[in-house]
């Protein structure tokens, strides 16, 4: 008997009590996405070892609380790149969000606004960056993928500046798509109604002969980064840094900081977990630039651990897409509220009234 795939369910209109933490959204998202979208959202590079290790890295650390501290005036406020934030959680740039919900990035942005959360909008957004800015009620940052022609890269930057985006997040670790076996097995393809809206009107990138040539066409060099820094008035964070020497070089070139990230394990497998190299990057910069972390965050305790190891803030990725697929803007807002409440509880019970109180001594790594 042939198996007929079940049609995806409609998004939730309320949050059931069974969703008690952000991880609970994954099952609800799977029920509402077809195999094509699910392969894109869930897949990683190769055997997906790095994607899994991003999560396990947080489990390798234990909280080590101090008691009897006064936390009555506690709060989670901070600044990142000169921008005041209510808490240290941002929505990471994720492409093609209309794969996961009809309203795509608009729904994510609405959910973020409800929780005073900045959203980093992808170059590959399925809704134009200008449209998002027109409806924004929360700060927007722009994630930049370099284009084959500098003129098109510069045009994207200038469009983001004109639309009021506040920070430029330049991704440097994905000049090529990773080898994603899960997507290959599913025969992943963008549906007709989903596209990279920001790139409409730009000519297609030339097809280079071979992997190394393609990497050269689509990637950035250190000279390109110098050029970009000279052509924008926005603070620039370099995203996709794992090696301390690269972090140091990016900041000394003029970047405001780096995002420690392995692209969610989607570009190259067996890279180290982002959390495992965070402290080394922080030490290398020695306060010269800000350090954010991307990869594996599912709990407010994870946010606390990242901050204890030196991150200024964290970016939330797949987890908020699960919430988006399950319940649209409502799900995104609920997921962010859950994370913030978990962070506040963790801080209070660890004796940390402010983010500045969170340091390495709040963690213990079992031998």
C-alpha positions as CSV (number, residue, x, y, z in Angstrom):
1,X,0.0,0.0,0.0
2,X,1.4,3.4,-1.0
3,X,1.8,5.8,1.9
4,X,0.1,9.2,1.4
5,X,1.9,12.0,3.3
6,X,-0.4,13.7,5.8
7,X,-1.1,17.4,5.0
8,X,0.6,19.8,7.3
9,X,-1.5,21.2,10.2
10,X,-2.5,24.8,10.4
11,X,-0.6,27.1,12.8
12,X,-1.7,27.2,16.4
13,X,-3.9,30.1,17.5
14,X,-3.1,29.7,21.2
15,X,-0.1,28.2,23.0
16,X,-1.1,24.9,24.7
17,X,0.2,24.1,28.2
18,X,2.2,21.2,26.7
19,X,4.6,23.8,25.3
20,X,6.5,24.5,28.5
21,X,9.9,25.3,27.0
22,X,11.3,26.4,23.7
23,X,12.4,22.8,22.8
24,X,8.7,21.7,22.9
25,X,8.0,23.7,19.7
26,X,10.0,21.3,17.6
27,X,7.3,18.6,17.5
28,X,4.6,21.2,16.7
29,X,6.7,22.7,13.9
30,X,7.3,19.3,12.3
31,X,3.5,18.7,12.2
32,X,3.1,22.0,10.3
33,X,5.9,21.8,7.7
34,X,6.2,19.6,4.6
35,X,9.2,17.4,4.1
36,X,10.9,20.0,1.9
37,X,10.8,22.8,4.4
38,X,11.6,20.5,7.3
39,X,14.8,19.2,5.5
40,X,16.0,22.8,5.0
41,X,15.2,23.9,8.6
42,X,16.6,20.8,10.4
43,X,19.5,19.7,8.2
44,X,23.1,20.3,8.9
45,X,26.3,19.7,6.9
46,X,27.6,16.1,6.5
47,X,26.7,13.8,9.3
48,X,25.3,16.8,11.3
49,X,27.8,16.2,14.1
50,X,28.5,19.9,14.6
51,X,24.9,20.8,14.6
52,X,24.3,18.3,17.4
53,X,27.4,19.3,19.3
54,X,26.3,22.9,19.5
55,X,23.6,21.7,21.8
56,X,25.7,19.2,23.8
57,X,28.3,21.9,24.5
58,X,25.9,23.7,26.9
59,X,25.3,20.4,28.7
60,X,29.0,20.0,29.4
61,X,28.8,23.0,31.8
62,X,27.1,23.1,35.2
63,X,25.8,26.2,37.0
64,X,27.7,27.0,40.2
65,X,25.5,29.4,42.2
66,X,26.3,31.8,45.0
67,X,23.7,32.3,47.7
68,X,22.4,35.1,49.9
69,X,23.2,37.8,47.4
70,X,20.8,40.7,47.1
71,X,19.2,40.6,43.6
72,X,16.2,42.8,44.5
73,X,17.2,45.4,41.9
74,X,18.0,42.8,39.2
75,X,17.6,43.5,35.5
76,X,18.8,42.2,32.1
77,X,19.5,45.6,30.3
78,X,22.7,46.1,28.3
79,X,24.1,47.8,25.2
80,X,25.5,46.0,22.1
81,X,27.3,48.0,19.5
82,X,26.0,51.1,21.2
83,X,22.4,49.9,20.9
84,X,20.4,49.7,24.2
85,X,18.7,46.3,24.6
86,X,16.2,45.0,27.2
87,X,17.9,41.6,27.3
88,X,20.8,39.8,25.6
89,X,18.8,37.7,23.1
90,X,18.5,38.5,19.4
91,X,16.8,36.7,16.5
92,X,19.5,35.3,14.3
93,X,19.4,35.8,10.5
94,X,17.6,32.9,8.9
95,X,16.8,32.8,5.1
96,X,13.5,32.2,3.4
97,X,11.2,32.3,6.4
98,X,8.1,32.1,4.3
99,X,9.1,28.4,4.0
100,X,7.9,28.1,7.6
101,X,4.9,30.4,7.9
102,X,3.0,32.4,5.3
103,X,3.9,35.7,6.9
104,X,7.6,34.8,7.1
105,X,9.9,37.4,8.5
106,X,7.0,39.8,9.2
107,X,5.6,37.4,11.8
108,X,9.1,36.9,13.3
109,X,9.5,40.6,13.5
110,X,6.1,41.1,15.2
111,X,6.9,38.4,17.8
112,X,10.3,40.0,18.4
113,X,8.7,43.4,18.9
114,X,6.4,42.0,21.6
115,X,9.5,41.1,23.6
116,X,11.7,44.1,22.8
117,X,14.0,41.9,20.8
118,X,16.2,43.1,17.9
119,X,15.9,41.0,14.7
120,X,18.8,40.4,12.3
121,X,17.3,40.2,8.8
122,X,19.0,37.9,6.3
123,X,20.1,39.0,2.9
124,X,18.1,36.0,1.8
125,X,14.9,37.2,3.5
126,X,11.7,36.2,1.6
127,X,10.4,39.7,2.3
128,X,12.3,42.8,1.2
129,X,14.3,44.6,3.8
130,X,12.5,47.9,3.1
131,X,9.1,46.3,3.7
132,X,10.2,44.9,7.0
133,X,11.6,48.3,8.0
134,X,8.3,50.0,7.2
135,X,6.5,47.7,9.6
136,X,9.2,47.5,12.2
137,X,8.4,48.1,15.9
138,X,11.7,46.7,17.1
139,X,15.3,47.5,16.1
140,X,16.4,45.7,12.9
141,X,20.0,44.7,12.1
142,X,21.0,43.6,8.6
143,X,22.9,40.4,7.8
144,X,25.0,40.7,4.6
145,X,26.1,38.1,2.2
146,X,28.7,39.5,-0.2
147,X,27.6,39.5,-3.8
148,X,29.7,38.6,-6.8
149,X,29.8,42.3,-7.8
150,X,30.9,44.9,-5.2
151,X,28.4,47.3,-6.6
152,X,25.6,45.0,-5.6
153,X,27.1,44.4,-2.2
154,X,27.3,48.1,-1.6
155,X,23.8,48.6,-2.8
156,X,22.5,46.2,-0.2
157,X,24.5,48.0,2.5
158,X,23.2,51.4,1.4
159,X,19.6,50.1,1.2
160,X,19.9,48.9,4.8
161,X,21.3,52.2,6.0
162,X,18.6,54.1,4.2
163,X,15.9,51.9,5.7
164,X,17.1,52.5,9.3
165,X,18.9,49.3,10.1
166,X,21.2,49.8,13.0
167,X,24.0,47.2,12.7
168,X,25.6,45.3,9.8
169,X,26.3,41.7,10.5
170,X,28.6,40.4,7.8
171,X,28.7,36.6,7.3
172,X,32.1,35.3,6.3
173,X,31.9,31.5,6.9
174,X,29.6,30.5,4.0
175,X,31.0,31.4,0.6
176,X,29.7,28.0,-0.5
177,X,26.6,26.1,0.7
178,X,27.6,23.1,2.8
179,X,27.1,19.5,1.7
180,X,23.7,18.9,3.3
181,X,22.8,15.3,2.9
182,X,19.4,15.7,4.5
183,X,18.4,18.3,1.9
184,X,19.8,16.2,-0.9
185,X,17.8,13.2,0.1
186,X,14.6,15.3,0.3
187,X,15.2,16.8,-3.0
188,X,15.0,20.3,-1.5
189,X,13.9,23.1,-3.7
190,X,12.5,26.5,-3.0
191,X,8.8,26.6,-3.8
192,X,7.6,29.1,-6.5
193,X,6.2,31.6,-3.9
194,X,9.5,31.8,-1.9
195,X,12.6,33.7,-3.1
196,X,15.4,35.9,-2.0
197,X,13.4,39.1,-2.2
198,X,16.3,41.4,-1.5
199,X,18.2,40.2,-4.6
200,X,15.4,40.8,-7.1
201,X,16.7,43.0,-9.8
202,X,20.4,42.0,-9.4
203,X,21.8,39.8,-12.1
204,X,22.5,36.1,-11.3
205,X,26.0,35.5,-10.0
206,X,28.3,34.0,-12.6
207,X,28.8,30.3,-12.4
208,X,32.5,29.7,-11.7
209,X,34.3,26.5,-12.8
210,X,34.9,24.5,-9.7
211,X,34.7,24.8,-5.9
212,X,37.7,27.0,-5.4
213,X,36.7,29.5,-8.1
214,X,33.1,29.6,-6.9
215,X,34.4,30.3,-3.4
216,X,36.4,33.2,-4.7
217,X,33.5,34.6,-6.6
218,X,31.0,34.5,-3.7
219,X,33.2,34.9,-0.7
220,X,35.0,37.8,1.0
221,X,38.7,38.4,1.5
222,X,40.4,40.4,4.2
223,X,40.8,43.2,1.5
224,X,37.1,43.0,0.8
225,X,36.4,43.4,4.5
226,X,38.6,46.5,4.6
227,X,36.7,47.9,1.7
228,X,33.3,47.2,3.3
229,X,34.3,48.8,6.6
230,X,35.3,51.9,4.7
231,X,32.0,52.1,2.9
232,X,29.4,51.9,5.7
233,X,28.6,54.1,8.6
234,X,27.0,51.3,10.6
235,X,28.8,49.2,13.3
236,X,29.9,46.0,11.7
237,X,29.9,42.6,13.4
238,X,31.8,39.8,11.6
239,X,29.7,36.6,11.9
240,X,31.2,33.1,11.4
241,X,34.4,33.5,13.4
242,X,35.8,30.5,15.3
243,X,39.5,31.1,15.5
244,X,40.9,33.6,17.9
245,X,43.4,35.0,15.4
246,X,40.6,35.7,12.9
247,X,38.6,37.5,15.6
248,X,41.6,39.7,16.5
249,X,42.3,40.5,12.9
250,X,38.6,41.5,12.2
251,X,38.5,43.8,15.1
252,X,41.8,45.4,14.4
253,X,40.6,46.0,10.9
254,X,37.8,48.1,12.3
255,X,34.9,45.7,13.0
256,X,32.9,46.5,16.2
257,X,33.1,42.8,17.1
258,X,32.5,39.2,16.1
259,X,29.8,36.6,16.2
260,X,31.3,33.3,17.3
261,X,29.4,30.9,15.0
262,X,29.7,27.7,13.0
263,X,26.6,28.6,10.9
264,X,24.5,26.2,13.0
265,X,26.6,23.3,11.7
266,X,25.2,23.9,8.2
267,X,28.4,24.7,6.2
268,X,31.1,22.2,7.4
269,X,30.8,19.3,9.7
270,X,33.1,18.5,12.6
271,X,33.7,22.1,13.4
272,X,33.9,22.8,17.1
273,X,30.8,23.9,18.9
274,X,30.5,27.6,19.1
275,X,30.4,27.6,22.9
276,X,33.6,25.5,23.1
277,X,35.7,28.2,21.4
278,X,33.9,31.2,22.9
279,X,36.3,31.8,25.8
280,X,39.4,31.6,23.6
281,X,37.9,34.3,21.2
282,X,37.0,36.5,24.2
283,X,40.5,36.2,25.6
284,X,42.1,37.0,22.2
285,X,40.1,40.2,21.9
286,X,40.8,41.3,25.5
287,X,37.9,43.8,25.4
288,X,38.9,45.3,22.1
289,X,35.6,44.3,20.5
290,X,32.2,42.8,21.4
291,X,31.6,39.1,21.2
292,X,28.3,37.5,20.5
293,X,27.5,33.8,20.3
294,X,25.3,31.9,17.8
295,X,24.5,28.2,17.9
296,X,22.7,25.7,20.2
297,X,20.7,28.1,22.5
298,X,17.5,26.5,23.7
299,X,17.2,27.6,27.4
300,X,17.7,30.8,29.4
301,X,20.4,28.8,31.3
302,X,22.2,28.5,28.0
303,X,22.1,32.3,27.6
304,X,23.6,32.6,31.1
305,X,26.4,30.1,30.3
306,X,27.3,32.0,27.1
307,X,27.5,35.2,29.0
308,X,29.5,33.6,31.8
309,X,32.1,32.5,29.2
310,X,32.3,36.1,27.8
311,X,29.6,36.6,25.3
312,X,27.9,40.0,25.3
313,X,24.7,38.5,23.9
314,X,23.4,35.5,22.0
315,X,21.5,34.9,18.7
316,X,18.6,32.5,18.6
317,X,18.3,30.4,15.4
318,X,16.4,27.2,14.7
319,X,14.5,27.4,18.0
320,X,12.5,30.5,17.0
321,X,11.8,29.1,13.6
322,X,10.2,26.1,15.3
323,X,8.0,28.6,17.2
324,X,7.3,30.5,14.0
325,X,6.2,27.4,12.2
326,X,4.1,26.3,15.1
327,X,2.3,29.5,16.0
328,X,3.5,32.4,13.9
329,X,4.2,35.7,15.7
330,X,2.5,34.4,18.8
331,X,4.9,31.5,19.0
332,X,8.0,33.7,18.5
333,X,6.9,36.1,21.2
334,X,6.1,33.2,23.6
335,X,9.5,31.5,22.9
336,X,11.3,34.8,23.6
337,X,9.3,35.4,26.8
338,X,10.1,31.9,28.0
339,X,13.9,32.3,27.4
340,X,13.9,35.7,29.1
341,X,12.0,34.3,32.1
342,X,14.4,31.3,32.3
343,X,17.4,33.7,32.1
344,X,16.0,35.9,35.0
345,X,15.3,32.8,37.1
346,X,18.8,31.5,36.5
347,X,20.4,34.8,37.3
348,X,18.4,35.2,40.5
349,X,19.2,31.7,41.8
350,X,22.8,32.1,40.9
351,X,23.1,35.3,42.8
352,X,23.5,37.6,39.8
353,X,21.5,40.8,39.8
354,X,22.8,42.1,36.5
355,X,24.5,40.7,33.4
356,X,27.7,42.3,34.6
357,X,27.6,40.0,37.6
358,X,27.8,36.9,35.4
359,X,31.3,35.6,35.0
360,X,33.3,32.3,34.7
361,X,33.1,31.7,38.4
362,X,29.3,31.0,37.9
363,X,30.1,27.8,36.0
364,X,31.7,24.5,36.7
365,X,32.9,22.0,34.1
366,X,33.0,18.5,35.5
367,X,36.3,16.6,35.1
